[in-house]
């Protein structure tokens, strides 16, 4: 089965891709932290850090790189359209949100208390 997307769907997904990455990041880091704390794995060490801290660091790095890549691609394609400005703007705001929640999870979650 072949799925055809309309131009509107393609444009909407491009514009909101930064926010989608942020939402996935949010779900992953807090879900991972909750499971690690609930199962008692939070005290395990990975690369000298707790499992929760290293997981949050890895997920935050991956999400930040993806959001910044979307913003960079949008800005390189030209800034003459509303679509490119919105794509870059949403991806930029998502990058700030990813860093903000990554820092919060970095400082708060390792205690699991």
Secondary structure in CASP SS format (residue, H / E / C, confidence):
PFRMAT SS
TARGET T0000
AUTHOR 0000-0000-0000
METHOD secondary structure of the structure
MODEL  1
X C 1.00
X C 1.00
X C 1.00
X C 1.00
X C 1.00
X C 1.00
X H 1.00
X H 1.00
X H 1.00
X H 1.00
X H 1.00
X H 1.00
X H 1.00
X H 1.00
X H 1.00
X H 1.00
X H 1.00
X H 1.00
X H 1.00
X H 1.00
X H 1.00
X H 1.00
X H 1.00
X H 1.00
X H 1.00
X H 1.00
X H 1.00
X H 1.00
X H 1.00
X H 1.00
X H 1.00
X H 1.00
X H 1.00
X H 1.00
X H 1.00
X H 1.00
X H 1.00
X H 1.00
X H 1.00
X C 1.00
X C 1.00
X C 1.00
X C 1.00
X C 1.00
X E 1.00
X E 1.00
X C 1.00
X C 1.00
X E 1.00
X E 1.00
X H 1.00
X H 1.00
X H 1.00
X H 1.00
X H 1.00
X H 1.00
X H 1.00
X H 1.00
X H 1.00
X H 1.00
X H 1.00
X H 1.00
X H 1.00
X H 1.00
X H 1.00
X H 1.00
X H 1.00
X H 1.00
X H 1.00
X H 1.00
X H 1.00
X H 1.00
X H 1.00
X H 1.00
X H 1.00
X H 1.00
X C 1.00
X C 1.00
X C 1.00
X C 1.00
X C 1.00
X H 1.00
X H 1.00
X H 1.00
X H 1.00
X H 1.00
X H 1.00
X H 1.00
X H 1.00
X H 1.00
X H 1.00
X H 1.00
X H 1.00
X H 1.00
X H 1.00
X H 1.00
X H 1.00
X H 1.00
X H 1.00
X H 1.00
X H 1.00
X H 1.00
X H 1.00
X H 1.00
X H 1.00
X H 1.00
X H 1.00
X H 1.00
X H 1.00
X H 1.00
X H 1.00
X C 1.00
X C 1.00
END
